[in-house]
Amino acid sequence: MTERDAFVAAIIDDPAADSRREIFADWLEENGEGEYAEFIRVQLELSRSFPSGTPILMGYEEIYERWRKLWTRQRELLSIDGPPIWGTHTRVRNFVKETQAYRWMGPCVAAKCCVFVRGFVESVEIRFADWVKFAASILAAHPVNEVTLLTFPEREEMLQLLRSRGYSDERVRSWDRSHGNDFFWDNTVAWESLKPLWPRIERWNRAF
């Protein structure tokens, strides 16, 4: 494990600890990655100063202007354009290889959309087949805790996945008897089936 990998692993192990992200930002700056260090710090300041999102309040123009500058700066660092929108995070679509966003996403480029929060990707929108293929590398690179599936597995795909995860034939048959017919249509059945396979994911959504 490289020194960088060790910093990232520590952040993933305790994603709520801003101090670990600050230490990583210091290390990045010392190792020639000042723009990524600044991006992490800008997003941390946004998260701390505006935890409820965008400050749009009469009489608070100075606070709003501070938020706008921070929000604009994070977009500049990511090399993506667009007017200010609500919130303290950044949603990235239509990845371009020459942008900082593409480099900082790492394996998350397999997704169709990523959301940066406090310097790291925490949410992805992705096809199910791509999630199965890249989940391990995505989860090793970012503290992702939310997945929105753009496609959903057919019953046979799910059975194959369970077998690949070491489920016995009897256990697979048991799952199929209990859930196979309802898996696609019943969100509760679907999420309860996926949770044990990727326990770090707190929220599963479907966009189809």
C-alpha positions in Angstrom: 0.0 0.0 0.0 1.4 3.4 -1.0 1.4 6.4 1.4 -1.4 7.9 -0.7 -3.5 4.7 -0.5 -3.0 4.7 3.3 -4.4 8.2 3.6 -7.4 7.4 1.4 -8.1 4.1 3.4 -8.1 6.1 6.6 -10.7 8.5 5.2 -12.9 5.7 4.0 -12.6 4.0 7.4 -13.9 7.2 9.1 -15.6 9.3 6.5 -17.1 11.7 9.1 -13.6 12.8 10.3 -12.7 16.1 8.6 -9.3 16.0 10.2 -8.3 13.0 8.1 -9.2 14.9 4.9 -7.3 18.0 6.1 -4.2 15.9 6.8 -4.5 14.3 3.3 -4.9 17.8 1.8 -1.6 18.9 3.5 0.1 15.8 2.1 -1.2 16.4 -1.4 0.1 20.0 -1.3 3.5 18.8 -0.1 3.6 16.3 -3.0 2.8 18.6 -5.9 -1.0 18.2 -6.0 -2.0 21.7 -4.7 -5.2 21.9 -6.8 -6.7 18.8 -5.3 -5.6 19.9 -1.9 -7.4 23.2 -2.4 -10.5 21.5 -3.7 -10.7 19.3 -0.6 -10.3 22.4 1.6 -12.9 24.4 -0.3 -15.5 21.7 -0.1 -14.7 21.2 3.6 -15.3 24.9 4.2 -18.6 24.8 2.3 -19.8 21.8 4.3 -18.9 23.5 7.6 -20.0 27.0 6.9 -23.2 26.1 5.0 -24.4 22.7 6.3 -28.0 23.4 5.2 -27.0 24.3 1.7 -27.2 27.6 -0.1 -27.7 30.7 2.1 -30.4 32.7 0.3 -31.6 35.1 3.0 -32.5 38.7 2.9 -29.9 40.8 4.7 -27.2 38.2 4.4 -25.6 39.3 1.1 -22.1 39.0 2.4 -22.6 35.4 3.5 -24.2 34.5 0.2 -21.3 36.1 -1.7 -18.8 34.0 0.3 -20.8 30.9 -0.5 -20.9 31.8 -4.2 -17.1 32.3 -4.4 -16.4 29.0 -2.7 -19.0 27.2 -4.9 -17.5 28.8 -8.0 -14.0 28.0 -7.0 -14.7 24.3 -6.6 -16.2 24.2 -10.1 -13.1 25.9 -11.5 -10.8 23.4 -9.8 -12.8 20.6 -11.3 -12.5 22.2 -14.7 -16.3 22.1 -15.2 -18.6 25.0 -16.1 -22.1 26.0 -15.0 -23.9 28.6 -13.0 -24.2 28.3 -9.2 -26.9 25.9 -8.0 -28.2 25.0 -4.5 -26.0 23.1 -2.1 -22.4 22.6 -1.0 -21.5 19.6 -3.2 -20.7 19.2 -6.9 -22.4 16.9 -9.3 -20.3 15.9 -12.3 -21.7 14.4 -15.5 -20.3 14.0 -19.1 -16.8 13.3 -18.0 -13.9 14.7 -20.1 -10.5 13.1 -19.7 -8.7 16.4 -19.7 -10.5 17.7 -16.7 -9.4 17.5 -13.0 -12.7 16.0 -12.2 -11.9 13.0 -14.4 -8.5 12.5 -12.7 -9.8 12.9 -9.2 -12.7 10.5 -9.7 -10.4 7.5 -10.4 -12.5 4.4 -11.0 -15.7 6.4 -10.5 -15.4 7.4 -14.2 -17.3 4.1 -14.8 -20.4 5.8 -13.5 -22.6 8.2 -15.5 -22.7 10.7 -12.7 -20.7 11.4 -9.5 -21.3 13.7 -6.6 -18.3 15.2 -4.8 -18.7 15.9 -1.1 -15.9 17.2 1.1 -13.4 16.4 -1.6 -14.4 12.8 -2.4 -17.1 11.0 -4.4 -19.9 9.9 -2.1 -22.7 9.1 -4.6 -22.7 7.5 -8.0 -25.3 6.9 -10.7 -24.3 3.8 -12.6 -25.5 0.8 -14.7 -25.8 -2.4 -12.6 -23.3 -4.3 -14.8 -20.7 -1.5 -14.4 -21.4 -1.4 -10.6 -20.7 -5.1 -10.3 -17.6 -4.8 -12.3 -16.1 -1.7 -10.7 -17.6 -1.6 -7.2 -14.5 -3.0 -5.4 -12.2 -0.4 -7.0 -14.7 2.4 -6.5 -15.2 1.6 -2.8 -11.4 1.4 -2.3 -10.9 4.9 -3.8 -13.8 6.9 -2.4 -16.2 6.8 0.6 -19.2 6.1 -1.6 -22.3 5.5 0.5 -25.1 6.0 -2.1 -25.7 4.2 -5.4 -28.4 5.0 -7.9 -28.8 2.2 -10.4 -29.6 3.2 -14.0 -30.3 -0.4 -14.9 -31.4 -3.3 -12.8 -30.3 -7.0 -13.0 -32.5 -9.6 -14.5 -33.3 -12.5 -12.3 -30.6 -14.7 -13.9 -28.0 -11.9 -13.5 -28.8 -11.7 -9.8 -28.5 -15.5 -9.4 -25.1 -15.4 -11.1 -24.0 -12.6 -8.8 -25.0 -14.5 -5.7 -23.0 -17.6 -6.9 -20.0 -15.4 -7.6 -20.1 -14.2 -4.0 -19.9 -17.7 -2.7 -23.5 -18.4 -2.0 -24.1 -22.2 -2.0 -26.5 -23.7 -4.5 -29.1 -24.3 -1.8 -28.8 -20.7 -0.6 -29.2 -19.4 -4.2 -32.3 -21.6 -4.8 -33.7 -20.4 -1.5 -33.3 -16.8 -2.5 -34.9 -17.6 -5.9 -37.9 -19.2 -4.3 -38.4 -16.3 -1.9 -37.5 -13.3 -4.1 -36.9 -14.3 -7.7 -40.3 -13.4 -9.1 -40.6 -10.1 -7.1 -37.0 -8.9 -7.4 -37.4 -6.4 -10.2 -40.7 -4.9 -9.2 -40.4 -4.8 -5.4 -37.9 -2.2 -4.2 -37.8 -3.6 -0.7 -36.9 -7.1 -1.9 -34.3 -5.6 -4.3 -32.5 -3.5 -1.7 -32.6 -6.1 1.0 -30.9 -8.5 -1.5 -28.2 -6.0 -2.4 -27.3 -4.7 1.1 -25.4 -7.8 2.3 -23.3 -7.8 -0.9 -22.2 -4.2 -0.4 -22.8 -3.4 3.3 -21.1 0.0 3.1 -23.8 1.4 0.8 -26.4 3.2 3.0 -28.8 4.3 0.3 -29.8 2.4 -2.9 -32.0 4.2 -5.5 -33.3 3.3 -8.9 -33.5 5.8 -11.8 -35.6 3.8 -14.3 
